[in-house]
Amino acid sequence: MLVVTTALFVAAFAAPLVFRRLGRSTFYVLAAVPAAGLVWLLAQLPAVLAAEQTAPTGSDSAPPGFSVPWIPALDVHFAFRLDALSALLGILVLGVGALVLFYCARYFKNDDPNIGPFGAQLTAFAASMFGLVTADDLIVLFIFWELTTVLSYLLIGYARTRIYARRSALQALIVTTFGGLSMLLGLVLLGQLAGTYRLSSILAAAADGVPELAGTAADIAIALILVGAVSKSALVPFHFWLPGAMAAPTPVSAYLHAAAMVKAGVYLIARLAPGFSTTAFWHPTLIVLGLATLFVGGWRALRQTDIKLILAYGTVSQLGFLIVVTAIGTPDAALAAMALLTAHALFKAALFLIVGIIDHQTGTRDVRKLSGLARSAPKLFVVSLLSAASMAGLPPLFGFVAKEAVFESVLAAPSLADGRFLGLGVAGWVLVGIVAGSVLTFAYSARFVWGAFATKASVPATEFRPVAWMFLAAPAVLTAGTVVLAWIPGTVETLAAPYAGLFGESPEPIHLGLWHGLTPALGLSAVVVLGGAAMFAARGAVARVQDKLYPLIDAEKFYRYTIGGLDNVAVWVTGRTQSGSLQYYLMVILIVGGATPAVAAIFMEQPVPLSALAFETPTQLVIGLCMIAGALLAVRANKRFLAVLMVGVTGYGMAIIFALHGAPDLALTQLLVETIVLVAMVLALRSLPARLWESNPSGKKWLRAVIGIGFAAVMVAIAVAAQAGRVADPISLSLPKMAYEIGNGHNIVNVILVDIRAWDTFGEITVLVAAATGVASLIYVRGRGDGGRATADVEPGSVGRGTEHIHSSSRRTAALAIARHFAESAREAWIVAGRTLAPERRSIIFEVVTRLLFHSLLLISVYLLLAGHNLPGGGFAGGLLAGLAFVIRYLAGGRYELAEATPISPGTLLGLGLAIAATSVVGPVLVGGELFQSAALEFVLPVFGEHKFVTSTIFDVGVYLVVIGLVLDVIRSLGSEIDERSEGRGITERHDDVHGTTEGAAR
């Protein structure tokens, strides 16, 4: 099972590459993968059936399975199990999947857009669906469930340039995700009630009558799960998304919406039925919604003029039929449901593929334009007629066998609930409902055949290009299956019998067969045929009635109104909260951040400290006063640069306080962070006016002051109360011992970051990479770069050249000439790209200092990285210091100097750092360890002596590279990019200036 699922996923990942070489023929290669999986599955059937007959559910000798612990604390396992029900669904998923992929090789053209991603997504869907039907853990099942949701969204939206396709894909995603979230709540609740998430164990416990699975909580859990199943299988009121999903290519409709995805809900109900069909909400929910869907889908199918939509609404109707039969919960009904599920997958998938051929060969699916195809496409007509007849329930086809079994099972079913209505019990009304629904099925089956193939007197004959057998092969094989199984129905019965046996033994069990004699079920079939034929013959009158009654249930309009209402509310809320004022946003944050804990402190008893120490040493007092002065001056500053410098004073003061309290690691990090932030702010200020302006009335200054001081006071009070309220020894007391004995390091801070709480650090650097990537995508249009030109191609002294040379005096001109001579001379170059800068923008002292410091800073950063496990430093501090080295290089030589210093792009550094960190995370697992497990390696080096290397340093290397990449992104976005854009404006201004000067001289 795991091998098949993995092989399908591997094929999906490799598909785009293979498509580049083989084109659409790659679909043949992809089809071979589920075909091989089908062969393996068929080979496992004897073992599956033998295990089902000899072993109880959930025992060690149960059907073949695979399980490894995933989250042991929650008893979550990566578990799979192949029993009779899984095998039957697996055969349909793999068999129909292989045929659909084979069909795609002739449906698509080599030049169709996105054909590679489409093939990958369709193959990945097959993998997800197979994983879903074999999963034996509720959480694993949910993961595969949501994978099918996401992949179906991508497949439905294949024609991404069409707004209808995008809208339909989003509609399907929203509806099925809503159901999936409800289902997740039910699965978690069910797992907690059972004490395990192992599906087979839960069903065994439910069958044994465990009290925890028989109460109100269990009823609620099952009801929540049913919401997911109902939405996925497109039952009323969620039925509208499936016809909309017909915007997908026809192979997608044939697979996802006839044989696979929509069957997921049926499968889940079938899986839970043996243990939970007697819960409070089971029959009322599924039987009522199932019958309503059976009628709504069949009724609307009779209105459609698109043959694909006829099948789409027919699928909705048949899904209601399947849900009703599956939900009955008797052995006979279970057998009939499996037969009907198999029959539906065969004939409906074949008919969808036939629609694809008709559309492909004629260019239309409109019954008002199709005429005479029975004569011009006889092979296609025969295949279509057989599959449509099976859908209508005509003998001698497997659809008839399945329908007869359904009638017999309902006739033999006991009353499903107490009470009667109009003389009939629930089982009686179910029988009436499915007979009436079958009449509609016959009528729309006839409408499909008539609409697609009949010769219509008022419509000219449709031109039909001959279809190759390779194109017709897939629907022909599916149709052959519906014919052959009708004569050997014991094949399906043998496979479905173990599942039906989970419901107990039937006094007079039914059997699948073409002929059972003159039985009531045969009489009901005759009623269906006569009623359906009469309804089709009177289709004109039926259409007129529909015009008056349509629609019975318009859930799609309710969906549109709901989504539109949410959009309007979102616009209203956004318009009133997103005012564009940073002051307003900050005010809201501070009020909420201060008021929430303050209110909690008022209504909850909090300890009050009896004494407090303002400062320990005079040095702390002096630093504190400096920080307060910096904060006040930042508020009173009338220029942005002064305000930024004063804010920096508070940051540097905090670094000194850390150092005084014996935290050199924190002090070093704070110092480097403050410096980087200061540089970034100064670079950003170049795009803003120098002076601050006051747009708010002066009266609001006091309000802002009160909010700021109040927030600070609340935070101080919380900190003091937290210290006063301590009743247990702080966990920090054990950190030194843990850092040394477990993390093999003396630097507690670094060991915490890369070992003890490495999950937090990994999450933080992942967020950093994602944020940097998002910001870069907003700033850079052409990708992370430096302007596109090499340093050698830049004219000496051209970068940053102003307009001074036009209006300057002779003395100024002579000075610039001397500076320009130095700039253009390569022999006196202290930095690589210094010559590109305009002479008036160069500083020889700065260049010399940069030449002396750059490599030293990089070496020190590497030292901090390697020594950080035992001394102050680490990957974060080392990365910041290396980033500062590049900042100095940029400030000295501009963007071209930065490009020379960093031949590797920031994006590459970010990705490489995250990859190294991830490798250090999973590496121990490959050698039998655990995630993030570290080891200390002791060795002796010549000359250098004894050394100890801790493998968590590899994780720190990843952090080091991520931080460098982040700093480079900041420099390039706030530095290089602004430089390039301002120089572009400067060139235009100089051109205008020179042009104006020339015109003035001429005048």
Secondary structure by P-SEA (a helix, b strand, c coil): caaaaaaaaaaaaaaaaaaacccccaaaaaaaaaaaaaaaaaaaaaaaaaaaacccccccccccbbbbbcccccccccbbbbcaaaaaaaaaaaaaaaaaaaaacccccccccaaaaaaaaaaaaaaaaaaaaacccaaaaaaaaaaaaaaaaaaaacccccaaaaaaaaaaaaaaaaaaaaaaaaaaaaaaaaccccaaaaaaaaaacccccccaaaaaaaaaaaaaaaaaacccccaaaaaaacccccccccccccccccaaaaaaaaaacccccccccaaaaaaaaaaaaaaaaaaaaaacccaaaaaaaaaaaaaaaaaaaaacccaaaaaaaaaaaaaaaaaaaaaaaaaaaaaaaccccccccccccccccaaaaaaaaaaaaaaacccccaaaaaaaaaaaaaaacccccccccccccaaaaaaaaaaaaaaaaaaaaaaaaaacccccccccbbbbcccccccaaaaaaaaaaaaaaaacaaaaaaaacccccccccccccccccccccccaaaaaaaaaaaaaaaaaaaaaaaaaaaaacccccaaaaaaaaaaaaaaaaaaaaaaacccccaaaaaaaaaaaacaaaaaaaaacbbbbbccccccccaaaaaaaaaaaaaaaaaaacccaaaaaaaaaaaaaaaaaaaaaaccaaaaaaaaaaaaaaaaaaaaaacccccbbbbcccccaaaaaaaaaaaaaaaaaaaaaaaaaaccccccccaaaaaaacccccccaaaaaacccaaaaaaaaaaaaaaaaaaaaaacccccccccccccccccccccccccccccccaaaaaaaaaaaaaaacccccccccccccccccccaaaaaaaaacaaaaaaaaaaaaaacccccccaaaaaaaaaaaaaaaaaaccaaaaaaaccccaaaaaaaaaaaaaaaacccccccccccbbbbbbbccccccccccccaaaaaaaaaaaaaaaaaaaaaaccaaaaaaaaaaaaaaaaaaaaaaaaaaac
